[in-house]
Amino acid sequence: MTHKTFITTILPLKLEWEPWYYSPGEVSVGARVRVRLAGRTYTAVVSGVGGTPDIPEDRIQEILSVETALEPITPEEIRLWRFISDYYLCTVGEVYKAAYPAMKQTAEGKKPRRKAAPESGNLITQTIRFEDDRPLLLLGTGREAIYRGMIRKTLAEGKDVLMLSPGAPTLSYPQIRDLAGAVRRRDSEPRLVYGRRPLLFLPFAKLGLVIVDEEQDVTYKQESPAPRYNGRDVAVYLASLHKASVILGSACPSLESLLNVRSGKYSLLRCADAPAPMEVIDTTAERRKRGMEGDLSRKLLAAKEEIESAGGKMLVLESWELGNTSKLKLDKYDALAVLHFEVLLARPGFRSDEKAMQLIAKLRSACRRLILQTADASHPVFSGNADALLEERQAFRLPPFTREIHLRVEDTNEARLAKMTRELEHRFGALRLYLPKDRGLAAAKKEIARKIRAFEEEFRYTGHIIPDVDPL
């Protein structure tokens, strides 16, 4: 009689359950196996071994093979996937698919090319001491010296460093596969892994430090497809799995991170470097004094003339022209002037003030002098008063004092889309729910997910309702 080892598996599919299979031989959690489901074959991950199947044994299929050429998935990887699945209301299979796309399901190279940490030459470096295991929020424009010092220190200790930055180059899947082959080995040389949020899924074996630069940047949030995770928050959890240190850096951090500092969840360190000087010109007051010439104030024209008479250059932009500030090469100019800045404050959404304040901080860290023209010069964003924004959020019970989940309905049939959206609104109600707060709101999210599944089953409308947790 053939010996059967029953196993549960994670498939790269949107499945609410983990299918049962059996193996005629021994198999371990994390092993990758070939299985058949609904007439198609997939590379699955063994998520459990043994136990009593909840379906008749004669319905359980045998695995096709054990993929010995593929490295097993580490326990930390599976824990990370489950965290993302639970927190962001998606299936663990969708997370697996994001971590290991189909084109990556080939054997990892045995001798990957080493991506060395960039040389810093004679640049200043600085190290810091972590007083406890809390994430550190690093504020200011002089963060690079601390980054370099801590990277060197961690590498010297024989541990890897993961540094995420919105301005980092996008790595190809072969490059990521090469990195995966290296960081999973404890005997490999320590290295700096530098890139964007997909690197969070690498199978680190000796991770010692995680750095998230520009932690407030909206590009850390995955919009589509699932999992719709925030790379900053996942990075903090990843570091906790490996007992690694965390540095979140920003010239003007997110209100979520500032609230975490207030509550003692994060520690705080301010850099000594001062940002570029800033001048705010009140165009409403200037118009009353007849101090405007078209869209330009006489104060701005005088500053421009002063700079140009000294052989310098000023860049004048409308607020909607700012776009990607990294492409503007602001260091070539002696000053940057932005017109009609109030337009950015009037954008829809309660986060517009926060984003405007972060943009100001980013501009001040990139240019030599900043001049802003605005019709709303008394707004707290110009003083960098994050406390005022937090108080306003708390008064109106908005994030980060509450949690937000968007439900988006997608359908190619417009009539059906309108009907189902109305029905969904009727079921959930067009009102804000204040749910008991636990860690990650796990119980509340499970209840929301249960109601969505019940709605989909009742109306046979599966796959059209998309939850987005903590949208930006």
N, C-alpha and C positions, 0 to 999 in steps of 0.2 A: 504493500500500500504506500502510495506517494505521501511523503511528509509535507504538510502544508503549514507555512508560517503566514498568518494573516497580517496584513499591513494596511495602514491608511496612507493616502498619498495626497500631495498637492500638485495639481495640474495647472498649466499656464492658461487658465480659463476663468470666466466669471461664474464660479460655482459656489453655492451657499453651503455645500458639504464637502467632505474630503473622502473620495471614493475608496472603497475596500477592494483589495486584490490579495492574491496569495502568491508566495514564492516557494518553490520546491526546495530551496536551500536557505542558508542563513543570510540575512540581510540586516543592515544597521540603519538607524535613523540618520537621515542626511544623504544616504545613497541615492543615486539617480538611476531610475529604471525606465525601460520602455514599456508602455501600456497601451491598450486599445480602449477607446471610448467612443460609442456611437459611430463605429465604422472607421474612425481615424486613429492614428497612432501619435502619441505624445511622449516627450521626456518628462517624467514626473519625479518628484522628490518624496522620499519616504519620510512621513511625518510621525508615524507611530508603528511599533512592532508589537504583535500579540494583542491580547484583548479579545472581547467577544463581539463579533460583528452584529450590527443591528438589522441585518437583512439575511434571508435564507442563504446558507452556505453554497447551495447549488447555483446560486445566481452570481457568485463571486468568481471573476475571471483570474486566470493565471497571468503573471507578468510575462512579457515577451522576452525580456533580457535585462541583465544588470549592466549598466553603462560604465564599465570599469575604466574606460578611457577618459571619463569625465571625473573631475575632482568632486568629492562629496561636499554637500552644503554643511557649513559649520552650525553648531547650536546657536551661536550668537546671531547668525544670519536669520535663522528661522524665528528667533525671538524678536528681531527687528521687524521682520515681515508681519508677525502677528500684532505687534504694537501699531504699525501703520494701518493694518487692516481694521483693528478695533477702533482706533482714534479717528480715522478718516472715512469710516463707513464704506469700505470697499471689501472685496473678498481677498483672502490671502493669495489666491491664484493670480489675481490681477497684479499684486505686488511682486510675486515670483516672475511674472511675465515682464515687468518693468526692470527687474534686477538682472534677468537672463533672457534677453530677447532671442527670438528664434535664430537669428543670424549669428548669435554668440554661442550656440550649443555645439561647439567643437572643442576638442581638447586644448587646454591651455598650454602655451609654449613652456618647455622645460627650462629654457635659458632666455628669459625675456631680457630685452635691452633695458638697462638701468636708466631711469630718468633721475638724474642727479639734481640735488638742490641747487638753485642758481647761486653763482658766486657773488658775494657781497663786497669783495675787494676791501677797500679801506673805509667803507661806510660804518657809521656808528652803530653799535649793537648795545642792547640793554636787556638784562634779565630781571625777572620779578619772582617773588616767592608766593606761592599759593598758601594762604593761611588755613584753608580747609578745602573740602572737595566741591564747593559751590562753583558754578560757572562764573567767570570774571567778565564783567562788562567794561570794555576799555574805551574811554571817550577821548576824542581829540584828533588833531591832525598829525601828531608825531608817532603814530602807532607802528610804523614800519620798523623802527629801531628795536622796539620790544618784540615784534614778530621775529626779526632776525635772531635776536639773542635767545629767545625761547626755542626756536627751531634748532639752532646749533646745540643748545643744551640737551634737548630731547634726543637728537640724533647721536650725540656723544654717549648717551645712556643706553644706546642700542635699540631705541624704539622708533617706530614710524610716526610721521606727522601728516595729518590730513589738513590741507588748507583750501577752503572754498572762497571763491571771489566771483562776483557777477561779471568782472572784466576778464576772467581767465579764458584761455582758448578752449574750444569744444574739442574733446578727444574723440577719435574714431573708435569703433568697436574693437578692431584689432589692437589698438593701443590700450584700451581698457582691459582687454583679455590678457595682454602681456603684464599689465600691472597686477591683475588678479593672481596670475601665476607666481608673482614675486611676493606680494604682501601676505599670502596665505602661509608662507614658509617661515618658521621661527628662526631658521638658520641663515636667512638671507640678509644682505646688508641693509641697515636701516635707511630709509629714504623719505624724502618729502614728496607727497602726492598732492599735486596742485591742479585744481580744475573747478568744475561746476557740480551741481547737486547729484548727478548720476553716480559720482564716485562714492557716495554714501553707501552704496550696495556692494562695495568691494569686501572680500573675505579677510579682513584684517586679523592677524594673529598676535601682533605686538604693538597695537596702537597706543601711543603715549600722550599725544596732544592733538586736539582738534581746534582749528582756527576758522572762524566764520567772519570774513571781512565784509564791511557794509551790511551788517546783519539786518538792517531795515529794508533792504532792496526787495522790491516786489517780484523780481525774477526768481527768487528762491521758492516762490509758490508755483507748484505745478498746476496748470489750468486744465489740460486735457491731454491724453486720456487719464483714466484712473491708474494709479492712486493719485489723488489731488492733495499732495502733501506739501508742507512747508519745510524746505531743506534746513533752515535754521533750527527749528524745533526738533526735527529728526536727528540732526547732528548732536544736539545736547543729549538725546536719549542714547544714541550710538556711543558717545563718550562714556555714559554711565554704565553701559554694558561691559566696556573694556576697562573701567576704572581709570580712564584717561582724563587729563585736564582739558578745560574748555576756555577759549577766549573768544568773546563776541566783540568785534570792533566796529566803531562807527563814529563819525563826527557829530551825528545827531540821531540817536538810536530810536527804535520803535517805542511807542508808549507801552507796549506789552513788556518789553525788557526793563523800562524804567519802573514800571509797577512791580516787577519781580525784584528789583533792587530795593524798593520801598518796603516790600514785605519780608526782606531778608533771604529770599530765595537765591538771588545773585549777589555777588560782591561787586564793588565799583572801584575803578582806578581812572583818574583823569591824567591825560598827558599834559606836559608843561608847555608845549608849543602853542603859540597864539595863532588863530586864524587870520586871514587877510582882513584889513580894515573894511568896514561897510558903512555906507551913507544911504539913508532913506530920504527921498525927496517927496514931499507931500504935494502932489499936483493940484489937489483941490485948493489948498492954501495959495499955491503959486498962481492959479487962475484968478483968484480974488485979488491978488496983488498985481495982476497983469504981468506975471513973470514967466509966461509961456510963449514960445514961438512954434505954433503948430503943436506937434506931439512932444517936442523937446523943451524942457525947462531951461531958463537962462543959467541956472546953477549948473546943469549938466553941460551946457555949451561952454561955460567958463572952465569947467574941469577938463573938458576935451581940448580946449585951446591951450590950457596950461601944459597938459601932457604932450601934445604935439609940438609945442614950441620948444620942449626939452628933448625932442627927437624920439619921443615914444609913440605908442599907438593905442587907441581905444577901440574896442569892439562893441558896437551898439546892436542889440537884438530885441525883438519883440518877445514877450513872455512865451508865446506859443512856438517860437523858433528854437527854444532851448533843446528839446529832444534829448538825444544822447550826448551828455556833456563831455564824455570821454573822447568824442570825435571832433570837438571844437578846438582842441589844442590851445587852451586858454593861456598856457605859459608863454606863448609868443606875444601876448599883449600886456601892456602895463595896467590896463583897467578893463573891466567888463561893465557895461551899462545895460540894464534890462528895463524895457518900457512896459507900462500897463501890467504891473505885477498883480494887481487886484483881480485880473482874469483868472489866475490860478487859485485864488481864494474862493471864487464863485463856482468852481466846478461842483457837479453833483456828488453826493456821498459825504458821510460824516468824517471821512478820513482826509478830505481835501486840505484842511488846515495843517494836519500832521505832515502830509506829503510836501506841502509848500515849505514848511520849516526845515524839513530834511533836504529839500533842494537848495535852500539858501546855504545851509551848512556845507553841502557838497560843492557849491560854487565857491564859497570862501576858502575851501581847502585846495581848490584847483587854480584859482586866479590870484593876482597880486593885490587887486583892489576891486571892490564891488560897489556899484551904485545902482540903487533900485528906485525907479519912479512908480508911484502908486497913488491911487485916490483914496486909499484906506490905510494911512500911515500909522494909525493908533492900534492896529491889529496886533495881538500878542505874539504872532509868529516872528515879527521883526526884532523882538527883544529875546527870542529864543526861550520864551516862557512856557516850558512844557508842563509845569505845574498847573497853569491856567487851563491848558487843554485837558489835562487829567481830571481836574475838578468839573469841567463841563461834561466830560464823558460820564463821570460818576453821577452827576445830577440827572442826566437823561438816561441812565442805565444802559450805556453803550459799551462795547468792548473797549478796553480789556477788563472791565468790571463785570461784563456778562459774556456769554459765548454766542456765536452766530453760526447758523447753518442755513445755507441757501438750498432750496430745492428747485432744480431747473428741469423743465420738461422739453424734450426734443422729439420731433416727429416730422417726417417729410409730408404727411397729410395735414394740411393747415386746418381743415374743419375738425378732424379728430383731435388735433393739438389743442384747439380752442376749447373743445368739449371736455377733454381730460383735465386741462388746466383749471377750468371752472369747478369740475368735480373734486379735484384735489384740494383746491382752496376751500371748498365747502366742508370737506372732511377735516382738514387741519385747522381751518379758521384763519381769517386774515387778522391775526393778533399775535402779540409777542408773549411767549410762554416763559415764565420765570421758574426754572426747574431747580430742585435742590442741587447744590454744588458739591460734587465729590471729585476725586482726582481724575481729570480728563472727562468728567461727566459721563462715565461709562454706562451707568444705568439709564440715564436719559437718552443717550444715543441708541442703546439697544431697543428702547421703546419706540423711538422714531423709526429705526430700521424695520422693526416688526410691523408698524403701521404701513410703511411703504410696501413691504412684501404682501401684506394682506390686501392692500389696494390693487397691486399689480395682479394678484391671483383672481380677485373678484371681477376685475374688468378685462382680464387677459391682456394686460398692457405692460408686459415685462420688458425691461431694458430701456425704457424711455424716461424714467425719473432718475435724475442724477443729483445726489447730495454733495454739497461742497462745504466742508467744515472749515471754519476760520477763513472765510474769503477775504481777499484784500482789495 
